Amino acid sequence: MKQKQTSVSGKKVFISGGSTGIGKGLALEFAKSGASVVISARGKKSLEETVKELKKVGAKNAVFDFVVADVSDISQVKKAVQKTLRILGGLDLLICNSGYAKVGKVNDLKEFDFRNLMEINFFGHVNVVREFQDHFINQGSGDIVLVSSMLATFSIYGYGAYSASKFAITGFAQSLRQEMMLHNVRVKIFLPPTTETPGLVKENEDKPDLVKEIEMGSALNAVHSVDKVAKAFVSWLPKRSFIGYATWDSWLQYFLVRHFPEWTLLLADGELKSAQKRLDRKKAES
Ligand SMILES: NC(=O)c1ccc[n+]([C@@H]2O[C@H](COP(=O)([O-])OP(=O)(O)OC[C@H]3O[C@@H](n4cnc5c(N)ncnc54)[C@H](OP(=O)(O)O)[C@@H]3O)[C@@H](O)[C@H]2O)c1
């Protein structure tokens, strides 16, 4: 396959949660652009399958491999990071992407849900960054991207636990950005919109009806393809901006939240009330 020449051609890339969904989409984009890529996740089978796909689309002289690790387990992360640096002979771009969503009202979720979302979505990123940090400091160059969510800009009914784990990434990343800037290493965050992935399918399985109804009636909740989101990531990466969005509706949401925060709350409340009415009507009719 003919390689696209982009800013990542020849670069060494690591993607946590690179076996499926958005992470896999990114791995394929980077492979097509001539990068070497190591992906990580817990499940070996899907890692092996994805590496096979990367080899099909990637450059002949590029390296494609995987490491198995649970990002919430520091000893597994340590081993995976050392192995990755050996496989690639260094690293230029770290993408912390692993994560999951669990939706539910605050008083319906279990304490485990709150803690586990923080363990995987927030501490998972922290663990991976901290293990690669010395490498980047010694190298004096590179990029670190933390994948968060549009739900790190504004939260709605049912997303309290998930959003908290994603808002936390923003605070961590803003501080890390300044610390690493002094070592010539860039730190950025990427906020995917709702994206059609195995993770979204799982999230929808036990999503409360009211949340589904809100999403159906929302002006700002289109479902986007992995391909579109991954391509948007690749074109945003070389830009100076700290925050990356994939789609126009993401940009609009961020613009509204930032400049009209009270009005955005009212808009979201309107969508919630309309969704509740539609749901009540459907229940009465059935
Ligand atoms: N899809 C969306 O609508 C959406 C929207 C906004 C933000 N995001 C964020 O984008 C990222 C990717 O989401 P996705 O929808 O592509 O999810 P996905 O399809 O479920 O993929 C998640 C990836 O992370 C890995 N992973 C999950 N838990 C892990 C753990 N404890 N340790 C190591 N790896 C782990 C998974 O592999 P294993 O299960 O085998 O470990 C898989 O490779 C997540 O951070 C998610 O919160 C997604």
The ligand as an SDF file (V2000), in Angstrom:
LIG
                    3D

 48 52  0  0  0  0  0  0  0  0999 V2000
  -16.8490    5.9380   21.6220 N   0  0  0  0  0  0  0  0  0  0  0  0
  -17.2540    7.1230   22.0980 C   0  0  0  0  0  0  0  0  0  0  0  0
  -18.4170    7.5560   21.8650 O   0  0  0  0  0  0  0  0  0  0  0  0
  -16.3180    7.9610   22.9260 C   0  0  0  0  0  0  0  0  0  0  0  0
  -16.6650    9.3080   23.1390 C   0  0  0  0  0  0  0  0  0  0  0  0
  -15.8100   10.0960   23.8940 C   0  0  0  0  0  0  0  0  0  0  0  0
  -14.6450    9.5730   24.4240 C   0  0  0  0  0  0  0  0  0  0  0  0
  -14.3330    8.2680   24.2030 N   0  0  0  0  0  0  0  0  0  0  0  0
  -13.0890    7.7700   24.7930 C   0  0  0  0  0  0  0  0  0  0  0  0
  -12.2550    7.2750   23.7600 O   0  0  0  0  0  0  0  0  0  0  0  0
  -11.4640    6.1920   24.2580 C   0  0  0  0  0  0  0  0  0  0  0  0
  -11.6700    4.9720   23.3820 C   0  0  0  0  0  0  0  0  0  0  0  0
  -13.0340    4.6050   23.4490 O   0  0  0  0  0  0  0  0  0  0  0  0
  -13.7200    3.5740   22.4310 P   0  0  0  0  0  0  0  0  0  0  0  0
  -15.1340    3.9700   22.3230 O   0  0  0  0  0  0  0  0  0  0  0  0
  -12.8910    3.4190   21.2290 O   0  0  0  0  0  0  0  0  0  0  0  0
  -13.6890    2.2600   23.3440 O   0  0  0  0  0  0  0  0  0  0  0  0
  -13.4860    0.7080   22.9760 P   0  0  0  0  0  0  0  0  0  0  0  0
  -13.9200    0.4310   21.6060 O   0  0  0  0  0  0  0  0  0  0  0  0
  -14.1270   -0.0540   24.0920 O   0  0  0  0  0  0  0  0  0  0  0  0
  -11.9060    0.5370   23.0900 O   0  0  0  0  0  0  0  0  0  0  0  0
  -11.2850    0.7040   24.3350 C   0  0  0  0  0  0  0  0  0  0  0  0
   -9.8670    0.2200   24.2720 C   0  0  0  0  0  0  0  0  0  0  0  0
   -9.2770    0.3850   25.5780 O   0  0  0  0  0  0  0  0  0  0  0  0
   -8.8520   -0.8870   26.0800 C   0  0  0  0  0  0  0  0  0  0  0  0
   -9.0320   -0.8970   27.5180 N   0  0  0  0  0  0  0  0  0  0  0  0
  -10.1750   -0.7610   28.2260 C   0  0  0  0  0  0  0  0  0  0  0  0
   -9.9370   -0.8610   29.5390 N   0  0  0  0  0  0  0  0  0  0  0  0
   -8.5990   -1.0580   29.6700 C   0  0  0  0  0  0  0  0  0  0  0  0
   -7.7420   -1.2570   30.7840 C   0  0  0  0  0  0  0  0  0  0  0  0
   -8.2090   -1.2970   32.0470 N   0  0  0  0  0  0  0  0  0  0  0  0
   -6.4170   -1.4310   30.5490 N   0  0  0  0  0  0  0  0  0  0  0  0
   -5.9470   -1.4140   29.2890 C   0  0  0  0  0  0  0  0  0  0  0  0
   -6.6940   -1.2280   28.2010 N   0  0  0  0  0  0  0  0  0  0  0  0
   -8.0120   -1.0700   28.3890 C   0  0  0  0  0  0  0  0  0  0  0  0
   -9.7260   -1.9080   25.3350 C   0  0  0  0  0  0  0  0  0  0  0  0
   -9.1570   -3.2100   25.2650 O   0  0  0  0  0  0  0  0  0  0  0  0
   -9.3620   -4.3340   26.4130 P   0  0  0  0  0  0  0  0  0  0  0  0
  -10.7970   -4.2600   26.8250 O   0  0  0  0  0  0  0  0  0  0  0  0
   -8.9640   -5.6170   25.7600 O   0  0  0  0  0  0  0  0  0  0  0  0
   -8.4280   -3.9600   27.5150 O   0  0  0  0  0  0  0  0  0  0  0  0
   -9.7570   -1.2660   23.9560 C   0  0  0  0  0  0  0  0  0  0  0  0
   -8.5460   -1.4980   23.2660 O   0  0  0  0  0  0  0  0  0  0  0  0
  -11.9080    5.9770   25.7190 C   0  0  0  0  0  0  0  0  0  0  0  0
  -11.0330    6.6590   26.5750 O   0  0  0  0  0  0  0  0  0  0  0  0
  -13.2950    6.6070   25.7480 C   0  0  0  0  0  0  0  0  0  0  0  0
  -13.6730    7.0360   27.0350 O   0  0  0  0  0  0  0  0  0  0  0  0
  -15.1450    7.4530   23.4620 C   0  0  0  0  0  0  0  0  0  0  0  0
  1  2  1  0
  2  3  2  0
  2  4  1  0
  4  5  1  0
  4 48  2  0
  5  6  2  0
  6  7  1  0
  7  8  2  0
  8  9  1  0
  8 48  1  0
  9 10  1  0
  9 46  1  0
 10 11  1  0
 11 12  1  0
 11 44  1  0
 12 13  1  0
 13 14  1  0
 14 15  2  0
 14 16  1  0
 14 17  1  0
 17 18  1  0
 18 19  2  0
 18 20  1  0
 18 21  1  0
 21 22  1  0
 22 23  1  0
 23 24  1  0
 23 42  1  0
 24 25  1  0
 25 26  1  0
 25 36  1  0
 26 27  1  0
 26 35  1  0
 27 28  2  0
 28 29  1  0
 29 30  1  0
 29 35  2  0
 30 31  1  0
 30 32  2  0
 32 33  1  0
 33 34  2  0
 34 35  1  0
 36 37  1  0
 36 42  1  0
 37 38  1  0
 38 39  2  0
 38 40  1  0
 38 41  1  0
 42 43  1  0
 44 45  1  0
 44 46  1  0
 46 47  1  0
M  CHG  2   8   1  16  -1
M  END
$$$$
